[in-house]
Structure formats: C-alpha cells, structure tokens
Amino acid sequence: MPMDILERFLRPLRARPLTRRYPDEPAILAPAMRGLPVLDASRCDSSAACVAACPTGAITLDTTSWTVDAGRCVLCAACEAACPRDAIRLGQRFELATRTREGLRIVTPIGPAR
C-alpha cells in the first residue's frame, strides 16, 4: 500500500505535460472544428437571409457592412445553410478573448446590393 501511494505521487512528475505552451505554440484544431462565420464579400448579394436564419440575432447587415457579434454567435451554421450564394462559411477562428464588448464584433465591409 505505501508503494502505491508513492507511485501515485510520482507518476505525474514523470509524465510529459498534457498542455501546450499556448500562444507560443499554435493550437491543433480538428478539421471539422466550427469557428466563427466568415463572409466572402464578393459573393454576398445583401439578401439578409443569414440575418433571418440566425437564431440568436448575432448577425446584422446594413448597406456597407456585415457584422457578427461573436458574443452571441453559437456556431450553429444556420447562416451558412441559409445563404443563397454560399458567401458564408464557418471559419477556424476560435479565440474570442477581448477586453471590451465592442471587441467581439467582427465587421466585414460589403459593396452595394447587386
């Protein structure tokens, strides 16, 4: 029994660390990992189908920009499925740390409606 206790104590000291030295080493992401939506502005027709499909209201669209509120987005891909021109895809961005609420808003400029 005493050797078992000693072994339990020493095992973590001999093992390699399970974490990475983030952010010095980039995170390894699974290929199917869902990140924040990304807009291809050249394909956007400003139909606002993505705005209507978003269950949390995280997407707004005006005449000059498309905005995602990362604090409200649940990465459900409803916007991606609703876009008639396939202008939206879920990207690989997962880092959402910011000091301000405004830092969670990702704005993509778009041109006039076609």
C-alpha positions as CSV (number, residue, x, y, z in Angstrom):
1,M,0.0,0.0,0.0
2,P,2.7,2.6,0.8
3,M,4.4,2.0,-2.6
4,D,1.1,2.5,-4.3
5,I,0.7,5.9,-2.7
6,L,4.3,6.8,-3.7
7,E,3.7,5.7,-7.2
8,R,0.5,7.8,-7.5
9,F,2.5,10.8,-6.3
10,L,5.5,10.3,-8.6
11,R,3.6,9.4,-11.8
12,P,2.6,13.0,-12.7
13,L,6.1,14.2,-12.1
14,R,7.5,11.7,-14.6
15,A,4.8,12.2,-17.3
16,R,5.1,14.8,-20.1
17,P,2.8,17.8,-19.8
18,L,-0.6,17.4,-21.5
19,T,-0.9,21.0,-22.3
20,R,0.8,23.2,-25.0
21,R,2.7,26.4,-24.4
22,Y,-0.2,28.4,-25.9
23,P,0.0,31.0,-27.5
24,D,3.7,30.3,-28.3
25,E,2.7,27.1,-30.0
26,P,-0.5,27.2,-32.1
27,A,-3.5,25.1,-31.1
28,I,-4.1,21.9,-33.1
29,L,-7.7,22.1,-34.4
30,A,-9.8,19.2,-35.7
31,P,-10.7,19.6,-39.4
32,A,-14.4,19.6,-38.5
33,M,-14.0,22.3,-35.9
34,R,-16.5,25.1,-36.2
35,G,-15.4,28.6,-35.7
36,L,-17.0,32.0,-36.3
37,P,-18.8,32.7,-39.6
38,V,-16.7,34.2,-42.3
39,L,-18.2,36.2,-45.2
40,D,-16.9,36.3,-48.8
41,A,-18.0,39.8,-49.5
42,S,-17.6,39.4,-53.3
43,R,-20.3,36.7,-53.3
44,C,-22.7,38.5,-50.9
45,D,-26.0,39.7,-52.5
46,S,-27.2,41.5,-49.4
47,S,-30.4,39.5,-49.3
48,A,-30.2,39.2,-45.5
49,A,-31.2,35.5,-45.5
50,C,-28.4,34.9,-42.9
51,V,-29.8,37.6,-40.6
52,A,-33.2,36.0,-40.7
53,A,-31.8,32.5,-40.1
54,C,-29.6,33.4,-37.2
55,P,-31.4,32.1,-34.0
56,T,-29.5,34.4,-31.6
57,G,-29.6,37.6,-33.7
58,A,-25.8,37.7,-33.9
59,I,-25.7,38.9,-37.5
60,T,-26.6,42.4,-38.7
61,L,-26.4,43.7,-42.2
62,D,-26.6,47.3,-43.4
63,T,-25.7,48.9,-46.7
64,T,-22.0,49.0,-46.2
65,S,-21.1,46.2,-43.8
66,W,-21.9,42.7,-42.5
67,T,-21.4,42.3,-38.7
68,V,-21.1,39.2,-36.5
69,D,-21.4,39.6,-32.7
70,A,-19.1,36.8,-31.5
71,G,-20.6,37.1,-28.0
72,R,-24.0,36.0,-29.3
73,C,-23.0,33.5,-32.0
74,V,-23.4,29.9,-31.1
75,L,-21.6,28.5,-34.2
76,C,-24.8,26.6,-35.4
77,A,-24.1,27.2,-39.1
78,A,-27.7,28.3,-39.8
79,C,-26.4,31.4,-41.6
80,E,-24.2,29.2,-43.8
81,A,-27.1,27.0,-44.8
82,A,-29.4,30.0,-45.4
83,C,-27.1,31.9,-47.7
84,P,-28.3,31.6,-51.3
85,R,-24.9,32.4,-52.8
86,D,-22.7,30.4,-50.5
87,A,-21.0,33.5,-49.3
88,I,-20.8,32.4,-45.7
89,R,-18.7,29.5,-44.2
90,L,-17.7,28.7,-40.7
91,G,-14.1,29.5,-40.3
92,Q,-11.3,28.4,-38.0
93,R,-11.3,31.5,-35.6
94,F,-12.0,30.3,-32.1
95,E,-10.1,32.8,-30.0
96,L,-12.6,35.3,-28.6
97,A,-10.9,36.8,-25.7
98,T,-11.2,40.6,-25.6
99,R,-11.3,43.4,-23.0
100,T,-14.3,45.2,-24.4
101,R,-17.7,44.2,-25.7
102,E,-17.0,46.0,-28.9
103,G,-14.0,43.7,-29.5
104,L,-16.5,40.8,-30.0
105,R,-18.0,42.5,-33.1
106,I,-16.4,41.4,-36.4
107,V,-17.2,43.8,-39.2
108,T,-16.8,42.9,-42.9
109,P,-17.3,45.6,-45.5
110,I,-19.6,44.8,-48.4
111,G,-20.4,46.6,-51.6
112,P,-23.9,47.8,-52.8
113,A,-26.6,45.2,-53.5
114,R,-26.3,43.6,-56.9
